[in-house]
Amino acid sequence: MAEKMNIAIVYIDDDEKMKEDAFLDDINDQVDEIHYFQKPSEGLAFVKDNIDKDIVVILDWKFNSSTLQGDDVLRDIDEVSVLVPVIVFTGASIDATEANKMFKGNAFSCVPKDSDTDTLVNAIRNAYNRIQNDIRSVMEKWILKQNPEKRNKPYMRSGDKVYTLNDILVSIRRQDEFGKETTRGILSLATELFTNNMREK
């Protein structure tokens, strides 16, 4: 049996039959939680309220019962955090314009609904591996392990601004300029330490 993935699946699709999708039977025992939302707004609210969890979003692209469409949801999730992988799961035909919207919005991958269940399960596992190995996710997890008091204290200064760990967490999630600079600095330090360690051996 495949290794269990410690993630919550957020499945956003306005098709009433979405809970009957065959892949859910295959993935149910491999993840911590699965949450279904027919309304994109409710799926978005869940992601925002549970941003401290490791989440993989499975997102339909065309919604008949909502003014929000897949690209709107993707953009809103991206504004909350670039660390949430979004798998577009769609039966709609995707032309170059739609594909550009997806990947400009940082979609992790796109899986057609007529794919076999293994294809979607593999996409979820790839997203899980990205979460586990992305240096930004590692930094996020470390910050979240600190107690609330420590996270609210001044932690570092950049220019004239003092940042708490919570400030750093928001910047890493949004990947604003400070978040990118911090990520690059940590990655550079990790690379240097690894290189020095290899030289000593």
N, C-alpha and C positions, 0 to 999 in steps of 0.2 A: 504493500500500500504506500502511496506517495506521502511524503512528509507533510504534516499539517501546517497550514499557513495561518499565522496569527494576525488575521486581518478581518475587517468588516466589509462585506460586499454591499454596495448601495446600487440597487437596480432601478433605473428610472425609465419607465415605458408606459404609455397610456393605453396599450393593448390589454384588455381585461384578461386575456389568456396568458399573460406573462408568467404567472405563477406556475403554469403547467409546462414551462419550457423544460425539455429533457435534461439540459445541462445542469439544472439545479439539483437534480438527484445525484449527479456525478460529483458536484462540487460541495454539496451540503456538509459532508463529514470532513471536508478538507479545510474548512475555514471556521472562524469563530462565530460569525453572525452573518445573516443575509437579511437585508431590509428592502422592501418593495415600495415604490412610490409611483402612482399613476400621474400625479401632478408634479411637474418639474419644480414648482415653487416649494413644495414640501420636501422633495429630495434635496434641494439646495439648502433649505433650512436645517435639515439633518446634518449635512456636511459641515455647515458653519458651526452648529452646536456641538459637534463631536470632532473638532479639528485636532484634538489631542490623540485620537485613535489613528491606527494605520488603516486607511480606507482605500479601496479600489472601486471606482465608479464605473458601472456599465450603463451606457447612455444611448437611448434611441435618438435618432437624428431628426425625424419629422414627427411632430405632434399634431393630431387633429383637434384635440380638446383643449388647447392652450395657446395663448398668444406667444408664449416663450417657445423657442425652437432649440434644437440641439446646439447651435452655435452660440445662442444666448447663454444657455446653461454652462457650456464649456468656458465661455469668457468669464462668467461670474465665479466659477470654481477657481479659475486661474488667478483672479484678483484676490481670492482668499488665501490660496497657497499653490505654488507651482509644484509642490511635493505630492499632490494627490493625483495618481495616475488615472486617466479617463480612457476607457475602452469604448469606442463608438461601435454599437451593435445595431446594425440597421438593415432593413429590407429595401431601402430607397436606393436608386441608382446614384452613384457618386461621380459627378463630372469633375473637371479640373478646378472649377470655381469652388465647389463644395469641399473638395480635398484640400484646397488652399485654406479655406476657413478652418477646417479641422486642425491642420498641423500648425497654422499660425496661432491657433488657440491652445497649442501645446497638447493636443490629443496624444495619448501614448500609442494607440494603435487603432485600426479599424477592422472589424470582423463582420462580414456579411451574415445575415440571419439564416441563410441557407447552408452555412458551414456546418460540418459535423461538430459534435460536442467537444471532441478532443481539441479542436482548434481554439475554441473559446477558453477551455480550461487551461490550455498552454499559454494563451495570452494573459490570463489572470496570474498564472505562476510567474511569467516573465515580469509582470508588473510588481508582483510581490518581491521578486529578486531585486528589482530596481530599488524598491523601498528599503530593503535590508542593506544594500551595498552603496547607495548614494551617500556621499560624504555629508550632504546637507541633511539627510534623514538621520544620520548618526549624530550630528550636532544637535538636531532637534530633540532626539531621544535623551541625550545627555542633559540638556537644559530642563526637560520635563521631569527628570528624576530628582532635580534639586527641590528642596522644600520651598513653599511660597514666599517665606520671609527672605531667603537668600535670593530668589528670583527677582524680588522687588528692590534690592539694594543696588546702588551704583556699582558697576562691574568693570567698565573700561571707558576710556575717553578717546574720541576721534575728533581731532580739530577742537572746536569749542564746545562740542556736545558730549555729555556723559550718558552712557547707555547702561540700563539694567539688563539682566539676562532676558527678561520678558521683551524688552525693546529689541534685543538681538534676535530673539525667536521670531518676532513679527517680521523683521528685515530678512531673515533667512527664508521664511515662508513666502514672502512676496518677491524675494530676489530683487529688491531695490539696490541702488548703488552701494550702500553700506553692506547689505546682505551679500552681494557678490564679492565685495572686497574682503569681507570676513571669511567667506568660503574659500576664496583663492589663497588667503593667508594660511588657513588651517591646512589646506591641501598641499601648499608649498612646504610647510613645516613637516607634515607627515612624510612627504616625498624625501625631504632632506634627512629625516631621522632614519627612514628605511634605507636610503643609500649609504649613510654612514654605518649603519648596522651591518650591511652586506660587506662593506670594506673591511670592517674589523674581523669578520669571519674569514 
